[in-house]
Amino acid sequence: MNLDLRTMMVMIAVLSFLLSILLLVASLHARGIRGLRHWSMASLFISFGAGLAYPALTPQPGWNIVAGASFLVIGSALQFLGIQAFKNRSCRCGLLFAAVASVIGVSAWFTLFEPNTQLRASANSLIFAGINFACARSLLIPLASYQRTAHWLTGASFAALGLVYVARAVSIFSSPAADYGLFNPMPLNPVMFFAGSVIQLFLSFGFVLMVNYRMAAELENLAAIDALTGAWNRRSLDLECQRLLARSARRKEALAVLMLDVDYFKNINDAHGHQAGDQVLRQLIENAKRQIRGEDYLARYGGEEFCLILPCTNEKEAHCLAERLRQSHATQPTQWQGQTITSTISIGIAGSDNIGLNFSALLQAADTALYRAKQAGRNRVANFSDISLLDLGE
């Protein structure tokens, strides 16, 4: 197969330029996703680098080789920065800047002052390999299954491109100096350029896939979260409870359901305004999230009422947590526009050790216990098991 270097350079430049525009447009519609603009600029610089290399396909390369290498290494550096931004990680850029400066310095010295194509190509290939391996290391990490495919595809592509650069450096350095030229029609060059071009496409596809998965996850999260409080919403509660009940049944574990309600919430809205009431609800949820476990499930059931599902917890253990939540909320007034708003909550508890693993029955029992807590004077916790049969018949 005859691989023409000029054609490949043009194709790399055009495809990278088109990808840059695509990612820039995507960044305008996905403003919450960081790294897109870094990657867009990276593709643009790679496009310029490949374009500048096109007129250098002559026996006497000059300043355009230096500029082309500079654009390419800046593009690679921006890819690394884009990955770190995408993962919301800070980046220590000292080594990265050193790598960029090294490529520019090596290219300028061995092109314009002490021409030596072999040393220039070998040194630059190793530096490019290092940057690509750093990108691969940032992506080839344990992840949730829905993220793993995109991250590992992109990371594996970076690792493969790094290996291509290492193979190129070794091949160039081991070749007789008189036999090697960067654009000589020897088999090594077109094969390396072709492999690099294909892998670059895989890199771009992988990153777009990463962005797609992130956007899908964020949309799913938005559909499951209550916008005001940050707790799960009623729809997600209905879906999640079935999973938690199935797990409890499979493991033969207890499960408790708590219903929480802010006492006299209408009075708070009337006295201080609905925005103040919203702040009371937000503070309640923030405080609750600090005290519950990661496996517990807190959802807004409706209005000022919330449902808390506690896996591996019986009614007595749930009562201890409920008392902490009640006391904590009562002793932490809400500050709103210079006003101090004191509020209390009532909590009803039902456990599977008394009701069984039926969510509707647990929910109804917890709601009944909540009603009893309010009847008894509010700002208290009531267990469904403590309600006598006579009380239930009233």
VENQUIBEL-V13836 format. One record per residue. N is the residue number from 1. SS is DSSP state (~ for helix, > for strand, _ for the rest). BURIAL is b if it has 24 or more other C-alpha atoms within 12 Angstrom, else e. D_LAST is the distance of its C-alpha to the last C-alpha in Angstrom with 2 decimals. Layout:
BEGIN
n,ss,burial,d_last
N,SS,BURIAL,D_LAST
N,SS,BURIAL,D_LAST
END
This chain:
BEGIN
n,ss,burial,d_last
1,_,e,89.48
2,_,e,91.02
3,_,e,88.55
4,_,e,89.90
5,~,b,88.88
6,~,b,89.29
7,~,e,86.93
8,~,b,84.29
9,~,b,84.56
10,~,b,84.12
11,~,b,81.12
12,~,b,79.43
13,~,b,80.07
14,~,b,78.80
15,~,b,75.66
16,~,b,74.78
17,~,b,75.32
18,~,b,73.08
19,~,b,70.36
20,~,b,70.66
21,~,e,70.00
22,~,b,67.06
23,~,b,65.38
24,~,b,66.12
25,~,e,64.41
26,~,b,61.43
27,~,b,61.18
28,~,e,60.87
29,~,e,57.77
30,_,e,56.20
31,_,e,56.55
32,_,e,53.89
33,_,b,55.97
34,_,b,58.73
35,_,b,62.01
36,~,b,62.70
37,~,b,65.35
38,~,b,66.95
39,~,b,67.29
40,~,b,68.54
41,~,b,71.24
42,~,b,72.03
43,~,b,72.74
44,~,b,74.86
45,~,b,76.94
46,~,b,77.38
47,~,b,78.55
48,~,b,81.08
49,~,b,82.22
50,~,b,82.87
51,~,b,84.57
52,~,b,86.87
53,~,b,87.85
54,~,b,89.12
55,_,b,92.40
56,_,b,92.89
57,_,b,93.71
58,_,e,97.34
59,_,e,99.48
60,_,e,99.32
61,_,b,95.73
62,_,b,95.38
63,~,e,92.95
64,~,b,90.61
65,~,b,89.98
66,~,b,88.91
67,~,b,86.69
68,~,b,85.24
69,~,b,84.38
70,~,b,82.89
71,~,b,80.61
72,~,b,79.56
73,~,b,78.67
74,~,b,76.77
75,~,b,74.86
76,~,b,74.01
77,~,b,72.95
78,~,b,70.67
79,~,b,69.06
80,~,b,68.22
81,~,b,66.89
82,~,b,64.84
83,~,b,63.21
84,~,b,62.36
85,~,e,60.95
86,~,b,58.92
87,_,b,57.37
88,_,e,56.85
89,_,e,59.22
90,_,e,61.87
91,_,e,65.41
92,_,e,68.26
93,_,e,71.02
94,~,e,74.07
95,~,e,74.97
96,~,b,74.21
97,~,b,76.53
98,~,e,79.13
99,~,b,78.98
100,~,b,79.44
101,~,e,82.29
102,~,b,83.92
103,~,b,83.99
104,~,b,85.46
105,~,b,87.99
106,~,b,89.02
107,~,b,89.37
108,~,b,91.48
109,~,e,93.72
110,~,b,94.45
111,~,b,94.89
112,~,e,96.76
113,~,e,98.50
114,_,e,98.97
115,_,b,98.32
116,_,b,96.92
117,~,b,94.66
118,~,b,93.97
119,~,b,92.70
120,~,b,90.74
121,~,b,88.95
122,~,b,88.25
123,~,b,86.86
124,~,b,84.73
125,~,b,83.34
126,~,b,82.17
127,~,b,80.48
128,~,b,78.73
129,~,b,77.67
130,~,b,76.12
131,~,b,74.07
132,~,b,72.82
133,~,b,71.92
134,~,b,69.95
135,~,b,68.02
136,~,b,67.39
137,~,b,66.15
138,~,b,63.57
139,~,b,62.16
140,_,b,62.46
141,_,e,59.41
142,_,e,56.21
143,_,e,53.76
144,_,e,50.71
145,~,e,51.75
146,~,e,51.41
147,~,b,53.82
148,~,e,56.20
149,~,b,58.30
150,~,b,59.36
151,~,b,59.96
152,~,b,61.88
153,~,b,63.95
154,~,b,65.00
155,~,b,65.57
156,~,b,67.60
157,~,b,69.67
158,~,b,70.45
159,~,b,71.43
160,~,b,73.66
161,~,b,75.30
162,~,b,75.91
163,~,b,77.61
164,~,b,79.74
165,~,b,80.91
166,~,b,81.70
167,~,b,83.66
168,~,b,85.50
169,~,b,86.41
170,~,e,87.68
171,~,b,89.64
172,~,b,91.22
173,~,b,92.11
174,~,e,93.65
175,_,e,95.72
176,_,e,99.29
177,~,e,99.32
178,~,e,102.01
179,~,e,100.03
180,_,b,96.78
181,_,b,95.99
182,_,b,92.59
183,_,b,93.27
184,_,e,95.88
185,_,e,95.40
186,_,e,94.72
187,~,e,91.83
188,~,b,89.74
189,~,b,89.09
190,~,b,87.86
191,~,b,85.66
192,~,b,84.05
193,~,b,83.57
194,~,b,82.12
195,~,b,79.69
196,~,b,78.66
197,~,b,78.15
198,~,b,75.92
199,~,b,73.83
200,~,b,73.49
201,~,b,71.92
202,~,b,69.47
203,~,b,68.63
204,~,b,67.90
205,~,b,65.86
206,~,b,63.87
207,~,b,63.07
208,~,b,62.01
209,~,b,59.72
210,~,b,58.27
211,~,b,57.58
212,~,b,56.03
213,~,e,53.62
214,~,b,52.73
215,~,b,52.05
216,~,e,49.93
217,~,e,47.88
218,~,e,47.43
219,~,e,46.36
220,~,e,43.83
221,~,e,42.59
222,~,e,42.31
223,~,e,40.25
224,~,b,37.82
225,>,b,37.53
226,_,b,35.59
227,_,e,38.49
228,_,b,36.92
229,_,b,35.55
230,_,b,37.44
231,_,b,34.33
232,>,b,34.01
233,_,b,32.59
234,~,b,29.82
235,~,e,32.45
236,~,b,33.86
237,~,b,30.45
238,~,b,29.85
239,~,e,33.31
240,~,b,33.31
241,~,b,30.03
242,~,e,31.57
243,~,e,34.60
244,~,b,32.70
245,~,b,30.52
246,~,e,33.72
247,~,e,35.47
248,~,b,32.75
249,~,e,32.77
250,~,e,36.57
251,~,e,36.87
252,_,e,33.96
253,_,e,32.55
254,_,b,29.07
255,>,b,27.60
256,>,b,24.94
257,>,b,23.34
258,>,b,22.59
259,>,b,21.15
260,>,b,22.82
261,>,b,22.37
262,>,b,24.67
263,_,b,23.06
264,_,e,24.08
265,~,b,26.37
266,~,e,26.96
267,~,e,28.32
268,~,b,30.71
269,~,e,32.02
270,~,e,32.47
271,~,e,34.24
272,~,b,36.37
273,_,e,36.55
274,~,e,35.22
275,~,e,37.93
276,~,b,36.76
277,~,b,33.22
278,~,b,34.81
279,~,b,36.63
280,~,b,33.47
281,~,b,32.08
282,~,b,35.46
283,~,b,35.67
284,~,b,32.21
285,~,b,33.33
286,~,e,36.77
287,~,b,35.38
288,~,b,32.96
289,~,b,35.85
290,~,e,37.93
291,~,b,35.45
292,_,b,34.29
293,_,e,36.56
294,_,e,38.66
295,_,e,36.75
296,_,b,33.33
297,>,b,32.14
298,>,b,30.85
299,>,b,30.05
300,>,b,28.96
301,>,b,25.90
302,>,e,26.04
303,_,e,26.82
304,_,b,26.17
305,>,b,23.93
306,>,b,25.63
307,>,b,25.14
308,>,b,27.01
309,>,b,27.83
310,>,b,29.33
311,>,b,31.43
312,_,b,32.40
313,_,b,29.54
314,_,b,26.75
315,~,b,23.48
316,~,b,25.16
317,~,b,28.18
318,~,b,26.19
319,~,b,24.47
320,~,e,28.01
321,~,b,29.01
322,~,b,25.92
323,~,b,26.70
324,~,b,30.28
325,~,b,29.36
326,~,b,27.10
327,~,b,29.79
328,~,b,32.58
329,~,b,31.18
330,~,b,30.41
331,_,e,33.98
332,_,e,35.80
333,_,e,35.86
334,>,b,36.94
335,>,e,40.42
336,>,e,41.02
337,_,e,44.27
338,_,e,44.76
339,>,e,41.16
340,>,e,38.94
341,>,b,35.32
342,_,b,32.80
343,_,b,29.43
344,_,b,26.60
345,>,b,24.30
346,>,b,20.83
347,>,b,20.53
348,>,b,17.99
349,>,b,19.49
350,>,b,19.23
351,>,b,22.11
352,~,b,23.73
353,~,b,24.21
354,~,b,20.54
355,~,b,19.82
356,_,b,23.37
357,_,b,25.77
358,_,b,23.97
359,~,b,23.86
360,~,e,21.31
361,~,e,18.84
362,~,b,19.87
363,~,b,19.58
364,~,e,16.08
365,~,b,15.05
366,~,b,17.10
367,~,b,15.63
368,~,b,12.05
369,~,b,13.73
370,~,b,15.61
371,~,b,12.71
372,~,b,11.57
373,~,b,15.30
374,~,b,15.58
375,~,e,12.75
376,_,e,14.61
377,_,e,17.80
378,_,b,19.26
379,_,b,22.44
380,_,b,20.86
381,>,b,20.19
382,>,b,17.00
383,>,b,17.24
384,~,b,14.81
385,~,b,16.06
386,~,b,15.00
387,_,b,11.26
388,_,e,10.28
389,~,e,8.96
390,~,e,6.59
391,~,e,5.37
392,~,e,5.57
393,~,e,3.80
394,_,e,0.00
END
